[in-house]
Amino acid sequence: MKYIGIDIAKSSFVAAFPKGKGYATATYNNDRSGILTFLTKLDKFLDHCVLEATGNYGALLVEGY
């Protein structure tokens, strides 16, 4: 099981993926296209995402697009 930390902003979000003994980050647009790109990087059975509750900014991501 892997945990992916997500920092949400109005126009983008940053995801921290486990890599070796640390993490690698990637930035995505906080819109349908960016979210779909992010979702293709996940293993639906092994990855767990943790994100902050930042008002409405995470709503599209939580809903899946």
Buried (B, 14 or more C-beta within 10 A) or exposed (E): EEEBBBBBEEEBBEBBBEEEEEEEEEEBEBEEEBBEEBBEEBEEEEBEBEBEEEEEBBEBBEEEE
